[in-house]
Amino acid sequence: MPSDEQLLSAYYQGDAQAFEELERRLEPFALNVARSRGVLDREERQDVAQEALFRLLRTRDGGARFDPARATVRAWFAKVVERTVIDWFRRNRRVPALSETGRVDPPDPAAGTEERAVLAGVLEDLRECLGRLEDPYRLVVSRRMHGESLRSIAESEGRSVDWVHEKENTAKRRLRRDMEARGHRGPWR
């Protein structure tokens, strides 16, 4: 059975059946990634997964192609799904969306007064929750929000990638707990 990497390579060379097999394998993965990033409704997760797979389909003709020297297909595709989730939250204006670098976007000035007030309150709560994280959790989250990789943080801190990953996951759990305690649901994952 060919690997995901072999299937994507075959697709890039024009094999449509390779994409069909890759789609069959990656759709459940995309649904799980979307759920872990806060898309709770099943139909909405399916929409996100389909859009992410469509983005993958388009990479053959340009755009950000998969590079096997940088990641596995699943790690790369997880980022595609995460960016799709961010775009989905922005389009649906559910909560302030996290940008691709992890920064919190300010409320849309085109939104109505009530919506801007709600979003500003959510942003304030999120900033407060971030500020309550103790080091090293705040350090890891801050650097990740600025687009730094786990490996880069680990190297500069003299720690393992697993250590950085554990600190990030713990911080996300604490943020989710704190934000949900304040009545907010969203992509705090």
C-alpha positions as CSV (number, residue, x, y, z in Angstrom):
1,M,0.0,0.0,0.0
2,P,1.5,3.4,-1.0
3,S,2.3,6.0,1.6
4,D,0.5,9.4,1.8
5,E,3.7,10.9,0.4
6,Q,3.8,8.5,-2.6
7,L,0.1,9.2,-3.3
8,L,0.6,12.9,-3.3
9,S,3.6,12.6,-5.5
10,A,1.7,10.5,-7.9
11,Y,-1.2,13.0,-7.9
12,Y,1.3,15.9,-8.7
13,Q,2.4,13.8,-11.7
14,G,-1.2,13.5,-12.9
15,D,-2.7,10.4,-11.3
16,A,-6.3,11.3,-10.4
17,Q,-6.8,7.9,-8.7
18,A,-4.0,8.7,-6.3
19,F,-5.8,11.8,-5.2
20,E,-9.0,9.9,-4.6
21,E,-7.2,7.5,-2.3
22,L,-5.5,10.3,-0.5
23,E,-8.8,12.1,-0.1
24,R,-10.3,8.8,1.4
25,R,-7.4,8.7,3.9
26,L,-7.3,12.4,4.8
27,E,-10.9,13.3,5.1
28,P,-11.4,11.7,8.6
29,F,-8.1,13.3,9.6
30,A,-9.3,16.7,8.5
31,L,-12.6,16.2,10.4
32,N,-10.6,15.5,13.6
33,V,-8.3,18.5,13.1
34,A,-11.3,20.8,12.5
35,R,-13.0,19.5,15.7
36,S,-9.8,19.9,17.7
37,R,-9.7,23.5,16.5
38,G,-13.2,24.4,17.7
39,V,-15.5,23.5,14.8
40,L,-18.0,21.6,16.8
41,D,-21.0,21.1,14.4
42,R,-20.6,18.0,12.3
43,E,-21.9,19.6,9.1
44,E,-19.6,22.6,9.5
45,R,-16.6,20.2,10.1
46,Q,-17.5,18.5,6.8
47,D,-17.5,21.8,5.0
48,V,-14.1,22.7,6.5
49,A,-12.7,19.3,5.6
50,Q,-14.0,19.6,2.0
51,E,-12.6,23.0,1.6
52,A,-9.2,21.9,2.9
53,L,-9.2,18.9,0.5
54,F,-10.1,21.3,-2.3
55,R,-7.1,23.4,-1.3
56,L,-5.0,20.3,-1.4
57,L,-6.3,19.5,-4.9
58,R,-5.3,23.0,-6.1
59,T,-1.7,22.6,-5.0
60,R,-0.9,20.6,-8.1
61,D,-1.4,23.6,-10.3
62,G,0.4,26.1,-8.0
63,G,0.4,27.5,-4.5
64,A,2.0,26.0,-1.5
65,R,3.0,22.5,-2.6
66,F,4.0,19.8,-0.1
67,D,7.7,19.5,0.5
68,P,8.8,16.1,1.8
69,A,12.0,17.6,3.2
70,R,10.0,19.8,5.6
71,A,7.2,17.6,7.0
72,T,5.0,14.5,6.5
73,V,1.9,14.8,4.3
74,R,-0.3,14.7,7.5
75,A,1.6,17.4,9.3
76,W,1.5,19.6,6.3
77,F,-2.1,18.9,5.6
78,A,-3.0,19.6,9.3
79,K,-1.7,23.1,8.7
80,V,-3.8,23.4,5.6
81,V,-6.9,22.4,7.7
82,E,-5.9,24.8,10.5
83,R,-5.7,27.7,8.0
84,T,-9.1,26.6,6.6
85,V,-10.6,26.6,10.1
86,I,-9.2,30.1,10.7
87,D,-10.8,31.3,7.5
88,W,-14.1,29.6,8.4
89,F,-14.2,31.3,11.8
90,R,-13.5,34.7,10.1
91,R,-16.3,34.1,7.5
92,N,-18.8,33.0,10.1
93,R,-17.7,35.7,12.7
94,R,-18.3,33.2,15.6
95,V,-15.5,34.5,17.8
96,P,-12.4,36.6,17.2
97,A,-10.3,34.5,14.8
98,L,-6.7,33.6,15.4
99,S,-4.6,34.6,12.4
100,E,-2.3,32.2,10.7
101,T,0.5,33.3,13.0
102,G,-1.8,32.8,16.0
103,R,-2.4,36.5,16.7
104,V,-5.8,37.5,17.8
105,D,-7.5,39.7,15.2
106,P,-9.3,42.8,16.4
107,P,-13.1,43.1,15.8
108,D,-14.1,43.9,12.3
109,P,-14.9,47.6,12.0
110,A,-17.7,46.7,9.5
111,A,-19.5,44.7,12.2
112,G,-22.4,46.2,14.0
113,T,-22.0,48.1,17.3
114,E,-23.3,45.2,19.4
115,E,-21.2,42.6,17.7
116,R,-18.1,44.8,18.0
117,A,-18.8,45.2,21.8
118,V,-19.1,41.4,22.2
119,L,-16.0,40.7,20.2
120,A,-14.0,43.4,22.1
121,G,-15.2,41.7,25.4
122,V,-14.0,38.3,24.1
123,L,-10.6,39.8,23.1
124,E,-10.2,41.4,26.5
125,D,-11.0,38.1,28.2
126,L,-8.6,36.3,26.0
127,R,-5.8,38.8,26.7
128,E,-6.5,38.4,30.4
129,C,-6.4,34.6,30.2
130,L,-3.1,34.8,28.3
131,G,-1.7,37.1,30.9
132,R,-2.6,34.7,33.7
133,L,-0.4,31.9,32.2
134,E,2.8,31.5,34.1
135,D,6.2,30.9,32.5
136,P,7.1,28.8,30.7
137,Y,3.6,28.4,29.3
138,R,3.2,32.1,28.4
139,L,6.7,32.1,26.8
140,V,5.9,29.1,24.6
141,V,2.4,30.4,23.6
142,S,3.8,33.9,22.9
143,R,6.5,32.6,20.7
144,R,4.1,30.2,18.9
145,M,1.7,33.1,18.4
146,H,4.5,34.9,16.6
147,G,5.0,32.0,14.2
148,E,8.0,30.3,15.8
149,S,8.3,26.6,15.3
150,L,8.4,24.1,18.2
151,R,11.9,23.1,17.1
152,S,13.2,26.7,17.1
153,I,11.8,27.3,20.6
154,A,13.2,24.0,21.9
155,E,16.7,24.8,20.5
156,S,16.8,28.3,21.9
157,E,15.5,27.2,25.3
158,G,17.8,24.1,25.5
159,R,14.8,21.8,25.8
160,S,13.3,19.0,23.8
161,V,10.6,19.5,21.2
162,D,8.4,17.2,23.3
163,W,8.9,19.5,26.3
164,V,7.8,22.6,24.2
165,H,4.9,20.6,22.8
166,E,3.7,19.6,26.3
167,K,3.9,23.2,27.5
168,E,1.9,24.4,24.5
169,N,-0.8,21.8,25.0
170,T,-1.1,22.5,28.7
171,A,-1.4,26.2,28.0
172,K,-4.1,25.6,25.4
173,R,-6.0,23.4,27.8
174,R,-5.8,26.2,30.5
175,L,-6.9,28.8,28.0
176,R,-9.8,26.7,26.8
177,R,-10.9,26.1,30.5
178,D,-10.5,29.8,31.4
179,M,-12.3,31.0,28.3
180,E,-15.1,28.5,28.6
181,A,-15.5,29.4,32.3
182,R,-16.1,33.0,31.0
183,G,-18.8,31.7,28.7
184,H,-16.8,31.7,25.4
185,R,-16.4,28.9,23.0
186,G,-14.0,29.0,20.1
187,P,-10.6,28.1,18.6
188,W,-8.7,28.2,21.9
189,R,-7.1,24.9,21.1
